[in-house]
Amino acid sequence: METVYRVVRIDEQMYGCEELPAGQPVLCDVTLADAAGNTHILPYPDKELTRLGIDEGDTVALAADGTLKKA
């Protein structure tokens, strides 16, 4: 089952002085809002957001497995 959301914000996670562990993707915090205005923050790989063409203001579907796709 998929839930539809609007992408409110996309913020790259801050890693401070620490480097990202080898092999770990750069993650963004994606703030999603449902039709009732409830928000949910989902960590998601930046590279995958770019590949899918997901930007702030887009409508997306969140699958039960945690993957996003443009709606």
C-alpha positions as CSV (number, residue, x, y, z in Angstrom):
1,M,0.0,0.0,0.0
2,E,1.3,3.5,-0.9
3,T,0.6,6.7,0.9
4,V,0.7,10.0,-1.0
5,Y,2.6,13.0,0.4
6,R,3.8,16.4,-0.7
7,V,7.5,17.1,-0.3
8,V,7.8,20.1,2.0
9,R,11.6,20.3,2.5
10,I,14.7,18.4,1.5
11,D,17.7,19.0,3.8
12,E,21.1,17.3,3.4
13,Q,22.0,15.7,6.7
14,M,24.8,17.4,8.6
15,Y,27.8,15.2,9.4
16,G,29.8,17.8,11.2
17,C,33.6,17.2,11.4
18,E,33.1,13.4,10.9
19,E,33.4,11.9,7.5
20,L,30.8,9.6,6.1
21,P,31.8,6.0,6.7
22,A,33.1,4.3,3.5
23,G,30.3,3.0,1.3
24,Q,27.6,5.0,3.1
25,P,25.4,7.2,0.9
26,V,24.8,10.9,1.5
27,L,21.4,11.1,3.1
28,C,18.8,13.9,3.0
29,D,16.0,14.5,5.5
30,V,12.9,14.6,3.4
31,T,10.0,16.3,5.2
32,L,6.7,14.9,3.8
33,A,3.1,16.2,4.5
34,D,0.0,14.2,4.0
35,A,-3.4,15.6,3.0
36,A,-4.3,16.3,6.6
37,G,-1.1,18.3,7.1
38,N,0.6,15.7,9.3
39,T,4.4,15.7,8.7
40,H,6.9,12.9,8.6
41,I,10.7,13.1,8.2
42,L,12.2,10.4,6.1
43,P,16.0,9.9,5.7
44,Y,16.6,9.2,2.0
45,P,19.7,8.9,-0.2
46,D,20.5,12.1,-2.1
47,K,21.5,10.3,-5.2
48,E,18.2,8.4,-5.4
49,L,16.2,11.7,-5.0
50,T,18.2,13.1,-7.9
51,R,17.7,10.0,-10.0
52,L,13.9,10.1,-9.4
53,G,13.8,13.8,-10.0
54,I,12.1,14.4,-6.6
55,D,12.2,18.1,-5.5
56,E,10.5,20.2,-2.9
57,G,6.8,20.8,-3.8
58,D,6.5,17.5,-5.6
59,T,3.8,14.9,-4.9
60,V,5.3,11.5,-4.1
61,A,4.1,8.0,-3.1
62,L,5.7,6.3,-0.2
63,A,5.6,2.5,-0.5
64,A,5.3,0.1,2.5
65,D,9.0,-0.8,2.0
66,G,10.0,2.9,2.5
67,T,10.8,3.7,-1.1
68,L,9.6,6.9,-2.8
69,K,8.4,7.5,-6.3
70,K,7.0,10.6,-8.0
71,A,3.2,10.5,-8.1
